[in-house]
């Protein structure tokens, strides 16, 4: 099974794609709002999300594809 992007891969940011993949199918499981929040865990998750966003820094799916193509 494969997926075809709904829009130009130059407009799909990697952080956005990562979040969509992480959220896929969550309706079948416990939702974060249903679980009591732990400040330590919430703080760690915010740091991880910030670090991921900083590392990806606006990179798009196209950027990833171009980087991974073998040299011709």
Phi and psi restraints in degrees (range 20) as a CNS / XPLOR table:
assign (resid 1 and name C) (resid 2 and name N)
       (resid 2 and name CA) (resid 2 and name C) 1.0 -131.1 20.0 2
assign (resid 2 and name N) (resid 2 and name CA)
       (resid 2 and name C) (resid 3 and name N) 1.0 168.7 20.0 2
assign (resid 2 and name C) (resid 3 and name N)
       (resid 3 and name CA) (resid 3 and name C) 1.0 -121.2 20.0 2
assign (resid 3 and name N) (resid 3 and name CA)
       (resid 3 and name C) (resid 4 and name N) 1.0 145.5 20.0 2
assign (resid 3 and name C) (resid 4 and name N)
       (resid 4 and name CA) (resid 4 and name C) 1.0 -115.7 20.0 2
assign (resid 4 and name N) (resid 4 and name CA)
       (resid 4 and name C) (resid 5 and name N) 1.0 124.4 20.0 2
assign (resid 4 and name C) (resid 5 and name N)
       (resid 5 and name CA) (resid 5 and name C) 1.0 -58.1 20.0 2
assign (resid 5 and name N) (resid 5 and name CA)
       (resid 5 and name C) (resid 6 and name N) 1.0 141.5 20.0 2
assign (resid 5 and name C) (resid 6 and name N)
       (resid 6 and name CA) (resid 6 and name C) 1.0 -79.4 20.0 2
assign (resid 6 and name N) (resid 6 and name CA)
       (resid 6 and name C) (resid 7 and name N) 1.0 -13.3 20.0 2
assign (resid 6 and name C) (resid 7 and name N)
       (resid 7 and name CA) (resid 7 and name C) 1.0 -145.5 20.0 2
assign (resid 7 and name N) (resid 7 and name CA)
       (resid 7 and name C) (resid 8 and name N) 1.0 172.8 20.0 2
assign (resid 7 and name C) (resid 8 and name N)
       (resid 8 and name CA) (resid 8 and name C) 1.0 -54.4 20.0 2
assign (resid 8 and name N) (resid 8 and name CA)
       (resid 8 and name C) (resid 9 and name N) 1.0 130.4 20.0 2
assign (resid 8 and name C) (resid 9 and name N)
       (resid 9 and name CA) (resid 9 and name C) 1.0 -64.1 20.0 2
assign (resid 9 and name N) (resid 9 and name CA)
       (resid 9 and name C) (resid 10 and name N) 1.0 -15.5 20.0 2
assign (resid 9 and name C) (resid 10 and name N)
       (resid 10 and name CA) (resid 10 and name C) 1.0 -71.6 20.0 2
assign (resid 10 and name N) (resid 10 and name CA)
       (resid 10 and name C) (resid 11 and name N) 1.0 -17.1 20.0 2
assign (resid 10 and name C) (resid 11 and name N)
       (resid 11 and name CA) (resid 11 and name C) 1.0 -104.2 20.0 2
assign (resid 11 and name N) (resid 11 and name CA)
       (resid 11 and name C) (resid 12 and name N) 1.0 -2.0 20.0 2
assign (resid 11 and name C) (resid 12 and name N)
       (resid 12 and name CA) (resid 12 and name C) 1.0 -96.5 20.0 2
assign (resid 12 and name N) (resid 12 and name CA)
       (resid 12 and name C) (resid 13 and name N) 1.0 108.3 20.0 2
assign (resid 12 and name C) (resid 13 and name N)
       (resid 13 and name CA) (resid 13 and name C) 1.0 -75.4 20.0 2
assign (resid 13 and name N) (resid 13 and name CA)
       (resid 13 and name C) (resid 14 and name N) 1.0 141.8 20.0 2
assign (resid 13 and name C) (resid 14 and name N)
       (resid 14 and name CA) (resid 14 and name C) 1.0 -63.0 20.0 2
assign (resid 14 and name N) (resid 14 and name CA)
       (resid 14 and name C) (resid 15 and name N) 1.0 -36.5 20.0 2
assign (resid 14 and name C) (resid 15 and name N)
       (resid 15 and name CA) (resid 15 and name C) 1.0 -65.4 20.0 2
assign (resid 15 and name N) (resid 15 and name CA)
       (resid 15 and name C) (resid 16 and name N) 1.0 -36.7 20.0 2
assign (resid 15 and name C) (resid 16 and name N)
       (resid 16 and name CA) (resid 16 and name C) 1.0 -65.3 20.0 2
assign (resid 16 and name N) (resid 16 and name CA)
       (resid 16 and name C) (resid 17 and name N) 1.0 -44.9 20.0 2
assign (resid 16 and name C) (resid 17 and name N)
       (resid 17 and name CA) (resid 17 and name C) 1.0 -62.2 20.0 2
assign (resid 17 and name N) (resid 17 and name CA)
       (resid 17 and name C) (resid 18 and name N) 1.0 -44.8 20.0 2
assign (resid 17 and name C) (resid 18 and name N)
       (resid 18 and name CA) (resid 18 and name C) 1.0 -59.3 20.0 2
assign (resid 18 and name N) (resid 18 and name CA)
       (resid 18 and name C) (resid 19 and name N) 1.0 -44.1 20.0 2
assign (resid 18 and name C) (resid 19 and name N)
       (resid 19 and name CA) (resid 19 and name C) 1.0 -63.7 20.0 2
assign (resid 19 and name N) (resid 19 and name CA)
       (resid 19 and name C) (resid 20 and name N) 1.0 -41.0 20.0 2
assign (resid 19 and name C) (resid 20 and name N)
       (resid 20 and name CA) (resid 20 and name C) 1.0 -63.6 20.0 2
assign (resid 20 and name N) (resid 20 and name CA)
       (resid 20 and name C) (resid 21 and name N) 1.0 -41.8 20.0 2
assign (resid 20 and name C) (resid 21 and name N)
       (resid 21 and name CA) (resid 21 and name C) 1.0 -65.9 20.0 2
assign (resid 21 and name N) (resid 21 and name CA)
       (resid 21 and name C) (resid 22 and name N) 1.0 -42.0 20.0 2
assign (resid 21 and name C) (resid 22 and name N)
       (resid 22 and name CA) (resid 22 and name C) 1.0 -63.8 20.0 2
assign (resid 22 and name N) (resid 22 and name CA)
       (resid 22 and name C) (resid 23 and name N) 1.0 -34.6 20.0 2
assign (resid 22 and name C) (resid 23 and name N)
       (resid 23 and name CA) (resid 23 and name C) 1.0 -85.9 20.0 2
assign (resid 23 and name N) (resid 23 and name CA)
       (resid 23 and name C) (resid 24 and name N) 1.0 -11.1 20.0 2
assign (resid 23 and name C) (resid 24 and name N)
       (resid 24 and name CA) (resid 24 and name C) 1.0 -59.5 20.0 2
assign (resid 24 and name N) (resid 24 and name CA)
       (resid 24 and name C) (resid 25 and name N) 1.0 125.6 20.0 2
assign (resid 24 and name C) (resid 25 and name N)
       (resid 25 and name CA) (resid 25 and name C) 1.0 75.5 20.0 2
assign (resid 25 and name N) (resid 25 and name CA)
       (resid 25 and name C) (resid 26 and name N) 1.0 9.5 20.0 2
assign (resid 25 and name C) (resid 26 and name N)
       (resid 26 and name CA) (resid 26 and name C) 1.0 -66.1 20.0 2
assign (resid 26 and name N) (resid 26 and name CA)
       (resid 26 and name C) (resid 27 and name N) 1.0 -19.1 20.0 2
assign (resid 26 and name C) (resid 27 and name N)
       (resid 27 and name CA) (resid 27 and name C) 1.0 -64.0 20.0 2
assign (resid 27 and name N) (resid 27 and name CA)
       (resid 27 and name C) (resid 28 and name N) 1.0 -17.3 20.0 2
assign (resid 27 and name C) (resid 28 and name N)
       (resid 28 and name CA) (resid 28 and name C) 1.0 -86.1 20.0 2
assign (resid 28 and name N) (resid 28 and name CA)
       (resid 28 and name C) (resid 29 and name N) 1.0 -6.7 20.0 2
assign (resid 28 and name C) (resid 29 and name N)
       (resid 29 and name CA) (resid 29 and name C) 1.0 -120.4 20.0 2
assign (resid 29 and name N) (resid 29 and name CA)
       (resid 29 and name C) (resid 30 and name N) 1.0 -177.9 20.0 2
assign (resid 29 and name C) (resid 30 and name N)
       (resid 30 and name CA) (resid 30 and name C) 1.0 -67.9 20.0 2
assign (resid 30 and name N) (resid 30 and name CA)
       (resid 30 and name C) (resid 31 and name N) 1.0 132.8 20.0 2
assign (resid 30 and name C) (resid 31 and name N)
       (resid 31 and name CA) (resid 31 and name C) 1.0 -86.9 20.0 2
assign (resid 31 and name N) (resid 31 and name CA)
       (resid 31 and name C) (resid 32 and name N) 1.0 146.8 20.0 2
assign (resid 31 and name C) (resid 32 and name N)
       (resid 32 and name CA) (resid 32 and name C) 1.0 -53.8 20.0 2
assign (resid 32 and name N) (resid 32 and name CA)
       (resid 32 and name C) (resid 33 and name N) 1.0 -34.1 20.0 2
assign (resid 32 and name C) (resid 33 and name N)
       (resid 33 and name CA) (resid 33 and name C) 1.0 -68.0 20.0 2
assign (resid 33 and name N) (resid 33 and name CA)
       (resid 33 and name C) (resid 34 and name N) 1.0 -15.6 20.0 2
assign (resid 33 and name C) (resid 34 and name N)
       (resid 34 and name CA) (resid 34 and name C) 1.0 -89.7 20.0 2
assign (resid 34 and name N) (resid 34 and name CA)
       (resid 34 and name C) (resid 35 and name N) 1.0 -8.8 20.0 2
assign (resid 34 and name C) (resid 35 and name N)
       (resid 35 and name CA) (resid 35 and name C) 1.0 -109.6 20.0 2
assign (resid 35 and name N) (resid 35 and name CA)
       (resid 35 and name C) (resid 36 and name N) 1.0 134.7 20.0 2
assign (resid 35 and name C) (resid 36 and name N)
       (resid 36 and name CA) (resid 36 and name C) 1.0 -58.3 20.0 2
assign (resid 36 and name N) (resid 36 and name CA)
       (resid 36 and name C) (resid 37 and name N) 1.0 136.5 20.0 2
assign (resid 36 and name C) (resid 37 and name N)
       (resid 37 and name CA) (resid 37 and name C) 1.0 -79.2 20.0 2
assign (resid 37 and name N) (resid 37 and name CA)
       (resid 37 and name C) (resid 38 and name N) 1.0 140.7 20.0 2
assign (resid 37 and name C) (resid 38 and name N)
       (resid 38 and name CA) (resid 38 and name C) 1.0 -113.4 20.0 2
assign (resid 38 and name N) (resid 38 and name CA)
       (resid 38 and name C) (resid 39 and name N) 1.0 120.4 20.0 2
assign (resid 38 and name C) (resid 39 and name N)
       (resid 39 and name CA) (resid 39 and name C) 1.0 -57.5 20.0 2
assign (resid 39 and name N) (resid 39 and name CA)
       (resid 39 and name C) (resid 40 and name N) 1.0 -38.0 20.0 2
assign (resid 39 and name C) (resid 40 and name N)
       (resid 40 and name CA) (resid 40 and name C) 1.0 -63.4 20.0 2
assign (resid 40 and name N) (resid 40 and name CA)
       (resid 40 and name C) (resid 41 and name N) 1.0 -45.8 20.0 2
assign (resid 40 and name C) (resid 41 and name N)
       (resid 41 and name CA) (resid 41 and name C) 1.0 -67.9 20.0 2
assign (resid 41 and name N) (resid 41 and name CA)
       (resid 41 and name C) (resid 42 and name N) 1.0 -43.6 20.0 2
assign (resid 41 and name C) (resid 42 and name N)
       (resid 42 and name CA) (resid 42 and name C) 1.0 -59.7 20.0 2
assign (resid 42 and name N) (resid 42 and name CA)
       (resid 42 and name C) (resid 43 and name N) 1.0 -41.9 20.0 2
assign (resid 42 and name C) (resid 43 and name N)
       (resid 43 and name CA) (resid 43 and name C) 1.0 -63.3 20.0 2
assign (resid 43 and name N) (resid 43 and name CA)
       (resid 43 and name C) (resid 44 and name N) 1.0 -42.4 20.0 2
assign (resid 43 and name C) (resid 44 and name N)
       (resid 44 and name CA) (resid 44 and name C) 1.0 -64.3 20.0 2
assign (resid 44 and name N) (resid 44 and name CA)
       (resid 44 and name C) (resid 45 and name N) 1.0 -43.6 20.0 2
assign (resid 44 and name C) (resid 45 and name N)
       (resid 45 and name CA) (resid 45 and name C) 1.0 -62.6 20.0 2
assign (resid 45 and name N) (resid 45 and name CA)
       (resid 45 and name C) (resid 46 and name N) 1.0 -40.0 20.0 2
assign (resid 45 and name C) (resid 46 and name N)
       (resid 46 and name CA) (resid 46 and name C) 1.0 -63.2 20.0 2
assign (resid 46 and name N) (resid 46 and name CA)
       (resid 46 and name C) (resid 47 and name N) 1.0 -41.1 20.0 2
assign (resid 46 and name C) (resid 47 and name N)
       (resid 47 and name CA) (resid 47 and name C) 1.0 -63.0 20.0 2
assign (resid 47 and name N) (resid 47 and name CA)
       (resid 47 and name C) (resid 48 and name N) 1.0 -43.1 20.0 2
assign (resid 47 and name C) (resid 48 and name N)
       (resid 48 and name CA) (resid 48 and name C) 1.0 -63.6 20.0 2
assign (resid 48 and name N) (resid 48 and name CA)
       (resid 48 and name C) (resid 49 and name N) 1.0 -43.2 20.0 2
assign (resid 48 and name C) (resid 49 and name N)
       (resid 49 and name CA) (resid 49 and name C) 1.0 -64.6 20.0 2
assign (resid 49 and name N) (resid 49 and name CA)
       (resid 49 and name C) (resid 50 and name N) 1.0 -39.5 20.0 2
assign (resid 49 and name C) (resid 50 and name N)
       (resid 50 and name CA) (resid 50 and name C) 1.0 -65.0 20.0 2
assign (resid 50 and name N) (resid 50 and name CA)
       (resid 50 and name C) (resid 51 and name N) 1.0 -41.7 20.0 2
assign (resid 50 and name C) (resid 51 and name N)
       (resid 51 and name CA) (resid 51 and name C) 1.0 -66.2 20.0 2
assign (resid 51 and name N) (resid 51 and name CA)
       (resid 51 and name C) (resid 52 and name N) 1.0 -40.5 20.0 2
assign (resid 51 and name C) (resid 52 and name N)
       (resid 52 and name CA) (resid 52 and name C) 1.0 -63.5 20.0 2
assign (resid 52 and name N) (resid 52 and name CA)
       (resid 52 and name C) (resid 53 and name N) 1.0 -47.6 20.0 2
assign (resid 52 and name C) (resid 53 and name N)
       (resid 53 and name CA) (resid 53 and name C) 1.0 -61.0 20.0 2
assign (resid 53 and name N) (resid 53 and name CA)
       (resid 53 and name C) (resid 54 and name N) 1.0 -41.5 20.0 2
assign (resid 53 and name C) (resid 54 and name N)
       (resid 54 and name CA) (resid 54 and name C) 1.0 -65.8 20.0 2
assign (resid 54 and name N) (resid 54 and name CA)
       (resid 54 and name C) (resid 55 and name N) 1.0 -39.5 20.0 2
assign (resid 54 and name C) (resid 55 and name N)
       (resid 55 and name CA) (resid 55 and name C) 1.0 -68.1 20.0 2
assign (resid 55 and name N) (resid 55 and name CA)
       (resid 55 and name C) (resid 56 and name N) 1.0 -42.4 20.0 2
assign (resid 55 and name C) (resid 56 and name N)
       (resid 56 and name CA) (resid 56 and name C) 1.0 -76.2 20.0 2
assign (resid 56 and name N) (resid 56 and name CA)
       (resid 56 and name C) (resid 57 and name N) 1.0 -30.2 20.0 2
assign (resid 56 and name C) (resid 57 and name N)
       (resid 57 and name CA) (resid 57 and name C) 1.0 30.6 20.0 2
assign (resid 57 and name N) (resid 57 and name CA)
       (resid 57 and name C) (resid 58 and name N) 1.0 61.7 20.0 2
assign (resid 57 and name C) (resid 58 and name N)
       (resid 58 and name CA) (resid 58 and name C) 1.0 81.0 20.0 2
assign (resid 58 and name N) (resid 58 and name CA)
       (resid 58 and name C) (resid 59 and name N) 1.0 5.1 20.0 2
assign (resid 58 and name C) (resid 59 and name N)
       (resid 59 and name CA) (resid 59 and name C) 1.0 -63.0 20.0 2
assign (resid 59 and name N) (resid 59 and name CA)
       (resid 59 and name C) (resid 60 and name N) 1.0 144.6 20.0 2
assign (resid 59 and name C) (resid 60 and name N)
       (resid 60 and name CA) (resid 60 and name C) 1.0 -110.1 20.0 2
assign (resid 60 and name N) (resid 60 and name CA)
       (resid 60 and name C) (resid 61 and name N) 1.0 169.1 20.0 2
assign (resid 60 and name C) (resid 61 and name N)
       (resid 61 and name CA) (resid 61 and name C) 1.0 -59.9 20.0 2
assign (resid 61 and name N) (resid 61 and name CA)
       (resid 61 and name C) (resid 62 and name N) 1.0 -36.6 20.0 2
assign (resid 61 and name C) (resid 62 and name N)
       (resid 62 and name CA) (resid 62 and name C) 1.0 -61.0 20.0 2
assign (resid 62 and name N) (resid 62 and name CA)
       (resid 62 and name C) (resid 63 and name N) 1.0 -43.1 20.0 2
assign (resid 62 and name C) (resid 63 and name N)
       (resid 63 and name CA) (resid 63 and name C) 1.0 -56.4 20.0 2
assign (resid 63 and name N) (resid 63 and name CA)
       (resid 63 and name C) (resid 64 and name N) 1.0 -42.4 20.0 2
assign (resid 63 and name C) (resid 64 and name N)
       (resid 64 and name CA) (resid 64 and name C) 1.0 -66.8 20.0 2
assign (resid 64 and name N) (resid 64 and name CA)
       (resid 64 and name C) (resid 65 and name N) 1.0 -44.5 20.0 2
assign (resid 64 and name C) (resid 65 and name N)
       (resid 65 and name CA) (resid 65 and name C) 1.0 -61.5 20.0 2
assign (resid 65 and name N) (resid 65 and name CA)
       (resid 65 and name C) (resid 66 and name N) 1.0 -45.6 20.0 2
assign (resid 65 and name C) (resid 66 and name N)
       (resid 66 and name CA) (resid 66 and name C) 1.0 -64.0 20.0 2
assign (resid 66 and name N) (resid 66 and name CA)
       (resid 66 and name C) (resid 67 and name N) 1.0 -39.0 20.0 2
assign (resid 66 and name C) (resid 67 and name N)
       (resid 67 and name CA) (resid 67 and name C) 1.0 -65.8 20.0 2
assign (resid 67 and name N) (resid 67 and name CA)
       (resid 67 and name C) (resid 68 and name N) 1.0 -31.8 20.0 2
assign (resid 67 and name C) (resid 68 and name N)
       (resid 68 and name CA) (resid 68 and name C) 1.0 -91.0 20.0 2
assign (resid 68 and name N) (resid 68 and name CA)
       (resid 68 and name C) (resid 69 and name N) 1.0 -5.8 20.0 2
assign (resid 68 and name C) (resid 69 and name N)
       (resid 69 and name CA) (resid 69 and name C) 1.0 -74.8 20.0 2
assign (resid 69 and name N) (resid 69 and name CA)
       (resid 69 and name C) (resid 70 and name N) 1.0 134.9 20.0 2
assign (resid 69 and name C) (resid 70 and name N)
       (resid 70 and name CA) (resid 70 and name C) 1.0 -65.6 20.0 2
assign (resid 70 and name N) (resid 70 and name CA)
       (resid 70 and name C) (resid 71 and name N) 1.0 147.5 20.0 2
assign (resid 70 and name C) (resid 71 and name N)
       (resid 71 and name CA) (resid 71 and name C) 1.0 -65.3 20.0 2
assign (resid 71 and name N) (resid 71 and name CA)
       (resid 71 and name C) (resid 72 and name N) 1.0 137.2 20.0 2
